[in-house]
Amino acid sequence: MKGTIAQVRTYERSVQLLMVNQFTINLGFYMLMPYLAAHLAGPLGLAGWLVGLILGVRNFSQQGMFLVGGTMADRFGYKPMIIAGLALRIVGFATLGLVDSVPALIAASAATGLAGALFNPASRAYLAVDAGERRVEAFALFNVFYQAGILLGPLVGMVLTGIDFRVTCLTAAAVFAVLAMVQVRALPARRAEGGTGTEERQKSVLAQWRSIISNRPFLLFSLAMVGSYVMTFQVYLALPLEVRRLGGEGEFGTAAVAALFAVSGLSTIVGQTRVTAWCKARLEPAHALTWGLLAMGAAFVPLLVATAVPVPEEGLGLWLMAAVPLALSALLLALGTMIAYPFEMDTIVRLSGNRLVATHYGLYNTVCGVGITIGNLLTGAALDAARTAGLPALPWAALFVLGLACAAAVYGMHRTGRLAPPASAGRREPAVA
């Protein structure tokens, strides 16, 4: 970890702030969101469909507004959108803890989702601009801070929620308030580019969107990478369900699910910068992406193999069957993400031609968000079909094939030259707003 901090210090202050920013955002978000459903269904006594609606509104408002958030960041500057997103999270989180009416809860949930749509594309585009030629390494470090927030947030939230869920909400809001004040004072104002960036801002929004939609290599890359998000999301869906199926709903199942998240988060914190340095020294970006996707697909092989082994009814054998294949899967998914993520973020910038970077990130996030929703529906259907038909290997085989298909698609784009940056793309220096 000391090496990671030392590496962070070699970047400009703005890049350092963006990394701390992302850690703090995830810390505040994950100290609250894992416990929101229980609060809505328990103390507030809301029906299951209302709980699903409130949670779904947050996801829909974030995924649906990513493109708008990215467009606003390119037009008005990255810093204003980051601050606006933080302000919305303050209001949204405080409201979630202080109100009990359904309309107010829906509005608060929508606000927290819109907040993510505002600051996520802006912060990534800002990082890409200020990191310059070192953006692959910068995104690797960014992922370390990202995962550290995810790992620590639920632990802090568990302690606070043990006191009162309102304490959790107000603490999360306070975290975002402090972060917003730091960003206002210390984060330099930054626009997308100089020169051509001004010309882009004079175009209509629809004209900008048409130009991005006509960027076929970028759209094809977005579609090819959707599967990577479907696979990594299974840490939250299919793997916990498999833990519950094998280990039951008791303390073992709860501990095993917690261990999955720990394996994923800790491996990224410890290994991300080393994996990125190794890959950058030996692989082309497209080859790193391909190997990352293959590792994600291979993550489901241990579960596929485990379906051919009889599951003991109790004892050490049951514990090993429930824990070992799932831990290997979580580790391989984390490894695949470590390999692919920095090069994935860099590829988006290159395919954008260094223009309207935040808007490209926004559309990319929207495409992947829609893909996650569809992929999770299909994964859930496969899990149900596996139980009904007595074919436990079905979902794991499908996810393995998905990894192979995504890797083949990215490699095919590389072989046909579609991952090369546009010929007209030149290096542009960031402009201070």
C-alpha positions as a Markdown table, in Angstrom:
| # | Residue | x | y | z |
|---|---|---|---|---|
| 1 | Met | 0.0 | 0.0 | 0.0 |
| 2 | Lys | 2.9 | 2.3 | 0.7 |
| 3 | Gly | 4.0 | 1.9 | -2.9 |
| 4 | Thr | 0.6 | 2.8 | -4.1 |
| 5 | Ile | 0.6 | 6.0 | -2.1 |
| 6 | Ala | 4.1 | 6.9 | -3.4 |
| 7 | Gln | 2.9 | 6.3 | -6.9 |
| 8 | Val | -0.2 | 8.6 | -6.4 |
| 9 | Arg | 2.1 | 11.4 | -5.2 |
| 10 | Thr | 3.9 | 11.4 | -8.6 |
| 11 | Tyr | 0.7 | 12.8 | -10.2 |
| 12 | Glu | -0.7 | 16.3 | -10.2 |
| 13 | Arg | -2.7 | 17.4 | -7.3 |
| 14 | Ser | -5.9 | 17.3 | -9.3 |
| 15 | Val | -5.4 | 13.6 | -10.1 |
| 16 | Gln | -4.7 | 12.9 | -6.4 |
| 17 | Leu | -7.9 | 14.7 | -5.4 |
| 18 | Leu | -9.9 | 12.7 | -7.9 |
| 19 | Met | -8.7 | 9.4 | -6.5 |
| 20 | Val | -9.4 | 10.5 | -2.9 |
| 21 | Asn | -12.7 | 11.8 | -4.2 |
| 22 | Gln | -13.7 | 8.3 | -5.6 |
| 23 | Phe | -12.7 | 6.5 | -2.5 |
| 24 | Thr | -14.8 | 8.9 | -0.4 |
| 25 | Ile | -17.8 | 8.6 | -2.7 |
| 26 | Asn | -17.7 | 4.9 | -2.5 |
| 27 | Leu | -17.2 | 4.9 | 1.2 |
| 28 | Gly | -20.3 | 7.1 | 1.7 |
| 29 | Phe | -22.4 | 5.2 | -0.8 |
| 30 | Tyr | -21.6 | 1.7 | 0.4 |
| 31 | Met | -22.0 | 2.6 | 4.1 |
| 32 | Leu | -25.7 | 3.3 | 3.3 |
| 33 | Met | -27.0 | 1.5 | 0.2 |
| 34 | Pro | -26.5 | -2.2 | 1.4 |
| 35 | Tyr | -28.7 | -1.5 | 4.4 |
| 36 | Leu | -31.4 | 0.6 | 2.7 |
| 37 | Ala | -33.6 | -2.2 | 1.6 |
| 38 | Ala | -33.8 | -3.6 | 5.1 |
| 39 | His | -34.6 | -0.2 | 6.5 |
| 40 | Leu | -37.4 | 0.3 | 3.9 |
| 41 | Ala | -38.9 | -3.1 | 4.5 |
| 42 | Gly | -38.3 | -3.3 | 8.3 |
| 43 | Pro | -38.8 | 0.0 | 10.3 |
| 44 | Leu | -40.8 | 1.7 | 7.5 |
| 45 | Gly | -42.8 | -1.5 | 6.7 |
| 46 | Leu | -43.0 | -0.9 | 3.0 |
| 47 | Ala | -44.2 | -3.7 | 0.7 |
| 48 | Gly | -41.6 | -5.6 | -1.3 |
| 49 | Trp | -42.7 | -4.0 | -4.6 |
| 50 | Leu | -42.3 | -0.5 | -3.2 |
| 51 | Val | -38.8 | -1.4 | -1.9 |
| 52 | Gly | -37.9 | -2.6 | -5.4 |
| 53 | Leu | -39.4 | 0.5 | -7.0 |
| 54 | Ile | -37.4 | 2.9 | -4.8 |
| 55 | Leu | -34.2 | 1.0 | -5.4 |
| 56 | Gly | -34.9 | 0.7 | -9.1 |
| 57 | Val | -35.5 | 4.4 | -9.4 |
| 58 | Arg | -32.0 | 5.1 | -8.2 |
| 59 | Asn | -30.5 | 2.7 | -10.8 |
| 60 | Phe | -32.7 | 3.9 | -13.6 |
| 61 | Ser | -32.0 | 7.6 | -12.9 |
| 62 | Gln | -28.3 | 7.0 | -12.9 |
| 63 | Gln | -28.0 | 4.7 | -15.9 |
| 64 | Gly | -30.5 | 6.7 | -17.9 |
| 65 | Met | -28.8 | 10.1 | -17.2 |
| 66 | Phe | -25.2 | 9.2 | -17.8 |
| 67 | Leu | -25.2 | 10.5 | -21.3 |
| 68 | Val | -26.8 | 13.8 | -20.1 |
| 69 | Gly | -24.3 | 14.1 | -17.3 |
| 70 | Gly | -21.4 | 13.5 | -19.6 |
| 71 | Thr | -22.7 | 16.0 | -22.1 |
| 72 | Met | -23.1 | 18.7 | -19.4 |
| 73 | Ala | -19.5 | 18.0 | -18.2 |
| 74 | Asp | -18.1 | 18.6 | -21.7 |
| 75 | Arg | -20.2 | 21.8 | -22.1 |
| 76 | Phe | -19.8 | 23.4 | -18.7 |
| 77 | Gly | -16.6 | 21.9 | -17.3 |
| 78 | Tyr | -15.8 | 18.9 | -15.2 |
| 79 | Lys | -15.6 | 20.5 | -11.8 |
| 80 | Pro | -19.2 | 22.0 | -11.8 |
| 81 | Met | -20.7 | 18.6 | -12.5 |
| 82 | Ile | -18.6 | 16.9 | -9.8 |
| 83 | Ile | -19.8 | 19.5 | -7.3 |
| 84 | Ala | -23.4 | 19.3 | -8.4 |
| 85 | Gly | -23.3 | 15.5 | -8.1 |
| 86 | Leu | -21.9 | 15.7 | -4.6 |
| 87 | Ala | -24.6 | 18.2 | -3.6 |
| 88 | Leu | -27.3 | 16.0 | -4.9 |
| 89 | Arg | -25.9 | 13.0 | -2.9 |
| 90 | Ile | -26.0 | 15.2 | 0.3 |
| 91 | Val | -29.6 | 16.0 | -0.2 |
| 92 | Gly | -30.6 | 12.5 | -1.3 |
| 93 | Phe | -28.9 | 10.7 | 1.6 |
| 94 | Ala | -30.1 | 13.1 | 4.3 |
| 95 | Thr | -33.6 | 12.7 | 2.9 |
| 96 | Leu | -33.5 | 8.9 | 2.9 |
| 97 | Gly | -32.8 | 9.0 | 6.7 |
| 98 | Leu | -35.3 | 11.7 | 7.7 |
| 99 | Val | -38.5 | 11.0 | 5.7 |
| 100 | Asp | -40.9 | 8.1 | 5.6 |
| 101 | Ser | -43.3 | 9.1 | 2.9 |
| 102 | Val | -43.0 | 7.1 | -0.4 |
| 103 | Pro | -43.0 | 10.1 | -2.8 |
| 104 | Ala | -40.1 | 11.7 | -0.8 |
| 105 | Leu | -38.2 | 8.4 | -0.7 |
| 106 | Ile | -38.6 | 8.0 | -4.4 |
| 107 | Ala | -37.4 | 11.6 | -5.0 |
| 108 | Ala | -34.4 | 11.0 | -2.7 |
| 109 | Ser | -33.5 | 7.8 | -4.5 |
| 110 | Ala | -33.7 | 9.5 | -7.9 |
| 111 | Ala | -31.5 | 12.3 | -6.6 |
| 112 | Thr | -28.8 | 9.9 | -5.5 |
| 113 | Gly | -28.9 | 8.2 | -8.9 |
| 114 | Leu | -28.7 | 11.5 | -10.8 |
| 115 | Ala | -25.8 | 12.5 | -8.7 |
| 116 | Gly | -23.8 | 9.5 | -9.9 |
| 117 | Ala | -24.7 | 10.3 | -13.5 |
| 118 | Leu | -23.3 | 13.8 | -13.0 |
| 119 | Phe | -20.0 | 13.1 | -11.3 |
| 120 | Asn | -19.0 | 9.7 | -12.8 |
| 121 | Pro | -18.4 | 10.7 | -16.4 |
| 122 | Ala | -16.9 | 14.1 | -15.3 |
| 123 | Ser | -14.4 | 12.6 | -12.9 |
| 124 | Arg | -13.2 | 9.9 | -15.3 |
| 125 | Ala | -12.8 | 12.4 | -18.2 |
| 126 | Tyr | -11.0 | 14.8 | -15.8 |
| 127 | Leu | -8.7 | 12.0 | -14.8 |
| 128 | Ala | -8.0 | 11.1 | -18.4 |
| 129 | Val | -7.2 | 14.7 | -19.3 |
| 130 | Asp | -4.9 | 15.5 | -16.4 |
| 131 | Ala | -3.1 | 12.1 | -16.3 |
| 132 | Gly | -2.1 | 12.6 | -20.0 |
| 133 | Glu | 0.2 | 9.9 | -21.3 |
| 134 | Arg | 0.1 | 8.1 | -17.9 |
| 135 | Arg | -3.7 | 7.6 | -17.8 |
| 136 | Val | -3.5 | 3.8 | -17.9 |
| 137 | Glu | -1.5 | 3.8 | -14.7 |
| 138 | Ala | -3.8 | 6.5 | -13.3 |
| 139 | Phe | -6.9 | 4.4 | -14.0 |
| 140 | Ala | -5.2 | 1.4 | -12.3 |
| 141 | Leu | -4.7 | 3.5 | -9.2 |
| 142 | Phe | -8.2 | 4.9 | -9.5 |
| 143 | Asn | -9.5 | 1.3 | -9.3 |
| 144 | Val | -7.6 | 0.7 | -6.1 |
| 145 | Phe | -9.2 | 3.7 | -4.4 |
| 146 | Tyr | -12.6 | 2.7 | -5.9 |
| 147 | Gln | -12.4 | -0.9 | -4.5 |
| 148 | Ala | -11.0 | 0.4 | -1.1 |
| 149 | Gly | -14.2 | 2.5 | -0.7 |
| 150 | Ile | -16.4 | -0.5 | -1.6 |
| 151 | Leu | -14.5 | -2.7 | 0.9 |
| 152 | Leu | -14.6 | -0.2 | 3.8 |
| 153 | Gly | -18.0 | 1.3 | 3.3 |
| 154 | Pro | -20.2 | -1.6 | 4.4 |
| 155 | Leu | -18.1 | -2.2 | 7.5 |
| 156 | Val | -18.6 | 1.4 | 8.6 |
| 157 | Gly | -22.2 | 1.2 | 7.7 |
| 158 | Met | -22.7 | -1.9 | 9.7 |
| 159 | Val | -21.5 | -0.2 | 12.8 |
| 160 | Leu | -23.5 | 3.0 | 12.3 |
| 161 | Thr | -26.7 | 1.1 | 11.3 |
| 162 | Gly | -26.4 | -0.9 | 14.5 |
| 163 | Ile | -27.0 | 2.5 | 16.3 |
| 164 | Asp | -29.7 | 3.8 | 14.0 |
| 165 | Phe | -30.1 | 3.9 | 10.2 |
| 166 | Arg | -30.7 | 7.6 | 10.4 |
| 167 | Val | -27.2 | 8.0 | 11.8 |
| 168 | Thr | -25.9 | 6.1 | 8.8 |
| 169 | Cys | -27.7 | 8.4 | 6.4 |
| 170 | Leu | -26.7 | 11.6 | 8.1 |
| 171 | Thr | -23.1 | 10.4 | 8.4 |
| 172 | Ala | -23.0 | 9.6 | 4.7 |
| 173 | Ala | -24.5 | 13.0 | 3.9 |
| 174 | Ala | -21.8 | 14.6 | 6.1 |
| 175 | Val | -19.0 | 12.7 | 4.3 |
| 176 | Phe | -20.3 | 14.0 | 1.0 |
| 177 | Ala | -20.6 | 17.6 | 2.4 |
| 178 | Val | -17.0 | 17.6 | 3.6 |
| 179 | Leu | -15.9 | 16.1 | 0.2 |
| 180 | Ala | -17.8 | 18.8 | -1.7 |
| 181 | Met | -16.2 | 21.6 | 0.3 |
| 182 | Val | -12.7 | 20.1 | -0.3 |
| 183 | Gln | -13.5 | 19.9 | -4.1 |
| 184 | Val | -14.8 | 23.5 | -4.2 |
| 185 | Arg | -11.6 | 24.8 | -2.6 |
| 186 | Ala | -8.9 | 22.5 | -4.0 |
| 187 | Leu | -10.0 | 21.0 | -7.3 |
| 188 | Pro | -8.9 | 23.2 | -10.3 |
| 189 | Ala | -11.6 | 24.1 | -12.8 |
| 190 | Arg | -11.1 | 22.2 | -16.0 |
| 191 | Arg | -12.8 | 22.0 | -19.4 |
| 192 | Ala | -12.5 | 19.2 | -21.9 |
| 193 | Glu | -9.9 | 20.7 | -24.3 |
| 194 | Gly | -8.7 | 23.9 | -25.7 |
| 195 | Gly | -9.2 | 25.0 | -29.3 |
| 196 | Thr | -11.4 | 22.4 | -30.8 |
| 197 | Gly | -13.2 | 21.9 | -27.5 |
| 198 | Thr | -14.6 | 25.4 | -27.8 |
| 199 | Glu | -15.9 | 24.5 | -31.3 |
| 200 | Glu | -17.5 | 21.4 | -30.0 |
| 201 | Arg | -19.3 | 23.3 | -27.2 |
| 202 | Gln | -20.8 | 25.6 | -29.9 |
| 203 | Lys | -22.5 | 22.6 | -31.6 |
| 204 | Ser | -26.0 | 21.6 | -30.5 |
| 205 | Val | -26.3 | 18.6 | -28.1 |
| 206 | Leu | -28.1 | 16.6 | -30.7 |
| 207 | Ala | -25.3 | 17.2 | -33.2 |
| 208 | Gln | -22.7 | 16.1 | -30.7 |
| 209 | Trp | -24.7 | 12.9 | -29.9 |
| 210 | Arg | -25.1 | 12.2 | -33.6 |
| 211 | Ser | -21.3 | 12.4 | -34.0 |
| 212 | Ile | -20.8 | 10.0 | -31.2 |
| 213 | Ile | -23.4 | 7.5 | -32.4 |
| 214 | Ser | -21.8 | 7.6 | -35.8 |
| 215 | Asn | -18.5 | 6.5 | -34.2 |
| 216 | Arg | -18.9 | 2.9 | -35.1 |
| 217 | Pro | -15.7 | 1.6 | -33.5 |
| 218 | Phe | -16.7 | 3.2 | -30.2 |
| 219 | Leu | -20.2 | 1.7 | -30.3 |
| 220 | Leu | -18.9 | -1.7 | -31.2 |
| 221 | Phe | -16.4 | -1.6 | -28.4 |
| 222 | Ser | -19.1 | -0.6 | -26.0 |
| 223 | Leu | -21.2 | -3.5 | -27.0 |
| 224 | Ala | -18.3 | -5.9 | -26.9 |
| 225 | Met | -17.5 | -4.8 | -23.3 |
| 226 | Val | -21.0 | -5.2 | -22.0 |
| 227 | Gly | -20.4 | -8.8 | -21.2 |
| 228 | Ser | -17.5 | -7.9 | -18.9 |
| 229 | Tyr | -19.9 | -5.9 | -16.7 |
| 230 | Val | -22.4 | -8.8 | -16.7 |
| 231 | Met | -19.7 | -11.2 | -15.6 |
| 232 | Thr | -18.3 | -9.0 | -12.8 |
| 233 | Phe | -21.8 | -8.2 | -11.5 |
| 234 | Gln | -22.2 | -11.9 | -10.7 |
| 235 | Val | -20.3 | -11.2 | -7.5 |
| 236 | Tyr | -23.5 | -9.5 | -6.4 |
| 237 | Leu | -26.0 | -11.9 | -8.0 |
| 238 | Ala | -25.1 | -15.5 | -9.0 |
| 239 | Leu | -22.2 | -16.1 | -6.6 |
| 240 | Pro | -24.1 | -15.1 | -3.4 |
| 241 | Leu | -27.1 | -17.1 | -4.6 |
| 242 | Glu | -24.8 | -20.1 | -5.1 |
| 243 | Val | -23.4 | -19.6 | -1.6 |
| 244 | Arg | -26.9 | -19.6 | -0.2 |
| 245 | Arg | -27.8 | -22.7 | -2.2 |
| 246 | Leu | -24.9 | -24.7 | -0.9 |
| 247 | Gly | -24.4 | -23.3 | 2.6 |
| 248 | Gly | -27.9 | -22.2 | 3.5 |
| 249 | Glu | -29.2 | -19.0 | 5.1 |
| 250 | Gly | -27.3 | -19.3 | 8.4 |
| 251 | Glu | -24.1 | -17.7 | 9.7 |
| 252 | Phe | -22.0 | -19.8 | 7.2 |
| 253 | Gly | -23.8 | -18.3 | 4.2 |
| 254 | Thr | -23.5 | -14.8 | 5.5 |
| 255 | Ala | -19.8 | -15.2 | 6.3 |
| 256 | Ala | -19.1 | -16.8 | 2.9 |
| 257 | Val | -20.8 | -13.9 | 1.0 |
| 258 | Ala | -18.7 | -11.4 | 3.0 |
| 259 | Ala | -15.6 | -13.4 | 2.1 |
| 260 | Leu | -16.4 | -13.1 | -1.6 |
| 261 | Phe | -16.4 | -9.3 | -1.4 |
| 262 | Ala | -13.3 | -9.4 | 0.7 |
| 263 | Val | -11.5 | -11.6 | -1.8 |
| 264 | Ser | -12.5 | -9.3 | -4.7 |
| 265 | Gly | -11.7 | -6.0 | -2.9 |
| 266 | Leu | -8.5 | -7.0 | -1.2 |
| 267 | Ser | -7.0 | -8.7 | -4.2 |
| 268 | Thr | -7.6 | -5.5 | -6.3 |
| 269 | Ile | -6.1 | -3.2 | -3.6 |
| 270 | Val | -3.0 | -5.4 | -3.3 |
| 271 | Gly | -2.5 | -6.4 | -6.9 |
| 272 | Gln | -3.9 | -3.8 | -9.3 |
| 273 | Thr | -0.8 | -1.6 | -9.8 |
| 274 | Arg | 1.5 | -4.7 | -10.2 |
| 275 | Val | -0.8 | -6.3 | -12.7 |
| 276 | Thr | -1.1 | -3.1 | -14.7 |
| 277 | Ala | 2.6 | -2.6 | -14.8 |
| 278 | Trp | 3.2 | -6.2 | -15.9 |
| 279 | Cys | 0.6 | -6.0 | -18.6 |
| 280 | Lys | 1.8 | -2.6 | -19.9 |
| 281 | Ala | 5.3 | -3.8 | -20.2 |
| 282 | Arg | 4.4 | -7.0 | -22.1 |
| 283 | Leu | 1.1 | -6.6 | -23.9 |
| 284 | Glu | -0.6 | -4.3 | -26.3 |
| 285 | Pro | -3.7 | -2.7 | -24.9 |
| 286 | Ala | -6.0 | -4.8 | -27.1 |
| 287 | His | -4.2 | -8.0 | -26.0 |
| 288 | Ala | -4.5 | -7.0 | -22.3 |
| 289 | Leu | -8.2 | -6.4 | -22.8 |
| 290 | Thr | -8.6 | -9.8 | -24.5 |
| 291 | Trp | -6.7 | -11.6 | -21.7 |
| 292 | Gly | -8.8 | -9.8 | -19.1 |
| 293 | Leu | -12.0 | -10.9 | -20.7 |
| 294 | Leu | -10.7 | -14.5 | -20.9 |
| 295 | Ala | -9.9 | -14.4 | -17.2 |
| 296 | Met | -13.4 | -13.2 | -16.4 |
| 297 | Gly | -14.9 | -16.1 | -18.5 |
| 298 | Ala | -12.5 | -18.6 | -16.9 |
| 299 | Ala | -13.8 | -17.4 | -13.5 |
| 300 | Phe | -16.8 | -19.6 | -14.0 |
| 301 | Val | -14.9 | -22.8 | -14.8 |
| 302 | Pro | -14.3 | -23.7 | -11.1 |
| 303 | Leu | -18.1 | -23.5 | -10.6 |
| 304 | Leu | -18.7 | -25.5 | -13.8 |
| 305 | Val | -16.3 | -28.2 | -12.6 |
| 306 | Ala | -17.9 | -28.2 | -9.1 |
| 307 | Thr | -21.3 | -29.1 | -10.6 |
| 308 | Ala | -19.9 | -32.5 | -11.6 |
| 309 | Val | -18.8 | -33.3 | -8.0 |
| 310 | Pro | -21.4 | -34.6 | -5.5 |
| 311 | Val | -22.0 | -32.1 | -2.7 |
| 312 | Pro | -21.6 | -33.6 | 0.8 |
| 313 | Glu | -24.6 | -33.0 | 3.1 |
| 314 | Glu | -22.5 | -31.7 | 6.0 |
| 315 | Gly | -19.0 | -31.3 | 7.5 |
| 316 | Leu | -15.8 | -30.1 | 6.0 |
| 317 | Gly | -16.6 | -31.4 | 2.6 |
| 318 | Leu | -19.7 | -29.2 | 2.3 |
| 319 | Trp | -17.7 | -26.2 | 3.5 |
| 320 | Leu | -14.9 | -26.8 | 0.9 |
| 321 | Met | -17.4 | -27.3 | -1.9 |
| 322 | Ala | -19.3 | -24.1 | -0.9 |
| 323 | Ala | -16.2 | -21.9 | -0.3 |
| 324 | Val | -13.3 | -23.0 | -2.6 |
| 325 | Pro | -14.9 | -22.8 | -6.1 |
| 326 | Leu | -16.6 | -19.6 | -5.3 |
| 327 | Ala | -13.5 | -18.0 | -3.8 |
| 328 | Leu | -11.5 | -19.0 | -7.0 |
| 329 | Ser | -14.3 | -17.5 | -9.1 |
| 330 | Ala | -14.2 | -14.2 | -7.2 |
| 331 | Leu | -10.5 | -14.0 | -7.4 |
| 332 | Leu | -10.4 | -14.7 | -11.2 |
| 333 | Leu | -13.1 | -12.1 | -11.8 |
| 334 | Ala | -11.0 | -9.6 | -9.8 |
| 335 | Leu | -7.9 | -10.5 | -11.8 |
| 336 | Gly | -9.7 | -10.1 | -15.1 |
| 337 | Thr | -11.0 | -6.7 | -14.0 |
| 338 | Met | -7.5 | -5.7 | -12.9 |
| 339 | Ile | -6.1 | -6.6 | -16.3 |
| 340 | Ala | -8.8 | -5.0 | -18.4 |
| 341 | Tyr | -10.1 | -1.9 | -16.6 |
| 342 | Pro | -7.2 | 0.5 | -17.1 |
| 343 | Phe | -6.9 | -0.3 | -20.7 |
| 344 | Glu | -10.7 | -0.2 | -21.2 |
| 345 | Met | -10.8 | 3.3 | -19.8 |
| 346 | Asp | -7.9 | 4.3 | -22.0 |
| 347 | Thr | -9.4 | 2.8 | -25.1 |
| 348 | Ile | -12.6 | 4.9 | -24.7 |
| 349 | Val | -10.4 | 8.0 | -24.7 |
| 350 | Arg | -8.5 | 6.9 | -27.8 |
| 351 | Leu | -11.7 | 5.9 | -29.7 |
| 352 | Ser | -13.2 | 9.3 | -28.8 |
| 353 | Gly | -10.3 | 11.0 | -30.5 |
| 354 | Asn | -9.8 | 13.1 | -27.3 |
| 355 | Arg | -13.0 | 15.0 | -28.0 |
| 356 | Leu | -16.2 | 15.0 | -25.9 |
| 357 | Val | -14.5 | 12.5 | -23.6 |
| 358 | Ala | -17.1 | 12.8 | -20.8 |
| 359 | Thr | -20.0 | 12.4 | -23.2 |
| 360 | His | -18.3 | 9.2 | -24.6 |
| 361 | Tyr | -17.9 | 7.9 | -21.0 |
| 362 | Gly | -21.6 | 8.8 | -20.3 |
| 363 | Leu | -22.9 | 6.9 | -23.3 |
| 364 | Tyr | -20.6 | 4.0 | -22.6 |
| 365 | Asn | -21.9 | 3.7 | -19.0 |
| 366 | Thr | -25.5 | 3.9 | -20.3 |
| 367 | Val | -24.9 | 1.1 | -22.8 |
| 368 | Cys | -23.2 | -1.1 | -20.1 |
| 369 | Gly | -25.9 | -0.3 | -17.6 |
| 370 | Val | -28.6 | -1.5 | -20.0 |
| 371 | Gly | -26.5 | -4.5 | -20.8 |
| 372 | Ile | -26.2 | -5.3 | -17.0 |
| 373 | Thr | -29.9 | -5.2 | -16.6 |
| 374 | Ile | -30.6 | -7.5 | -19.5 |
| 375 | Gly | -27.7 | -9.8 | -18.6 |
| 376 | Asn | -28.9 | -10.1 | -15.0 |
| 377 | Leu | -32.4 | -11.0 | -16.2 |
| 378 | Leu | -31.0 | -13.7 | -18.4 |
| 379 | Thr | -28.6 | -14.9 | -15.7 |
| 380 | Gly | -31.6 | -15.1 | -13.3 |
| 381 | Ala | -33.6 | -17.0 | -15.8 |
| 382 | Ala | -30.6 | -19.4 | -16.3 |
| 383 | Leu | -30.4 | -20.0 | -12.6 |
| 384 | Asp | -34.1 | -20.7 | -12.4 |
| 385 | Ala | -33.9 | -23.1 | -15.4 |
| 386 | Ala | -30.9 | -24.8 | -13.9 |
| 387 | Arg | -32.8 | -25.6 | -10.7 |
| 388 | Thr | -36.0 | -26.6 | -12.5 |
| 389 | Ala | -34.3 | -28.8 | -15.1 |
| 390 | Gly | -31.7 | -30.2 | -12.8 |
| 391 | Leu | -28.8 | -28.7 | -14.9 |
| 392 | Pro | -26.7 | -26.8 | -12.4 |
| 393 | Ala | -23.9 | -26.3 | -15.0 |
| 394 | Leu | -26.1 | -24.2 | -17.2 |
| 395 | Pro | -25.5 | -20.7 | -15.9 |
| 396 | Trp | -21.8 | -21.2 | -15.4 |
| 397 | Ala | -21.4 | -22.6 | -18.9 |
| 398 | Ala | -23.3 | -19.6 | -20.3 |
| 399 | Leu | -21.2 | -17.1 | -18.5 |
| 400 | Phe | -18.0 | -18.9 | -19.6 |
| 401 | Val | -19.1 | -18.7 | -23.2 |
| 402 | Leu | -20.0 | -15.1 | -22.7 |
| 403 | Gly | -16.4 | -14.4 | -21.7 |
| 404 | Leu | -15.1 | -16.2 | -24.7 |
| 405 | Ala | -17.4 | -14.3 | -27.0 |
| 406 | Cys | -16.4 | -10.9 | -25.5 |
| 407 | Ala | -12.7 | -11.7 | -25.8 |
| 408 | Ala | -13.2 | -12.8 | -29.4 |
| 409 | Ala | -15.1 | -9.6 | -30.3 |
| 410 | Val | -12.4 | -7.3 | -28.8 |
| 411 | Tyr | -9.6 | -9.3 | -30.5 |
| 412 | Gly | -11.5 | -9.2 | -33.8 |
| 413 | Met | -11.8 | -5.4 | -33.5 |
| 414 | His | -8.1 | -5.2 | -32.9 |
| 415 | Arg | -7.2 | -7.4 | -35.9 |
| 416 | Thr | -9.4 | -5.3 | -38.2 |
| 417 | Gly | -8.0 | -2.0 | -36.9 |
| 418 | Arg | -11.2 | -0.8 | -35.3 |
| 419 | Leu | -9.4 | -0.1 | -31.9 |
| 420 | Ala | -7.0 | 2.4 | -33.4 |
| 421 | Pro | -7.7 | 6.0 | -32.6 |
| 422 | Pro | -9.3 | 8.2 | -35.3 |
| 423 | Ala | -6.8 | 9.4 | -37.9 |
| 424 | Ser | -7.8 | 13.0 | -37.1 |
| 425 | Ala | -7.2 | 12.7 | -33.4 |
| 426 | Gly | -4.4 | 14.8 | -32.1 |
| 427 | Arg | -3.1 | 15.4 | -28.7 |
| 428 | Arg | -4.8 | 18.4 | -27.1 |
| 429 | Glu | -3.8 | 20.1 | -23.9 |
| 430 | Pro | -6.3 | 20.6 | -21.1 |
| 431 | Ala | -7.7 | 24.1 | -20.8 |
| 432 | Val | -8.3 | 25.8 | -17.5 |
| 433 | Ala | -11.9 | 27.1 | -17.3 |
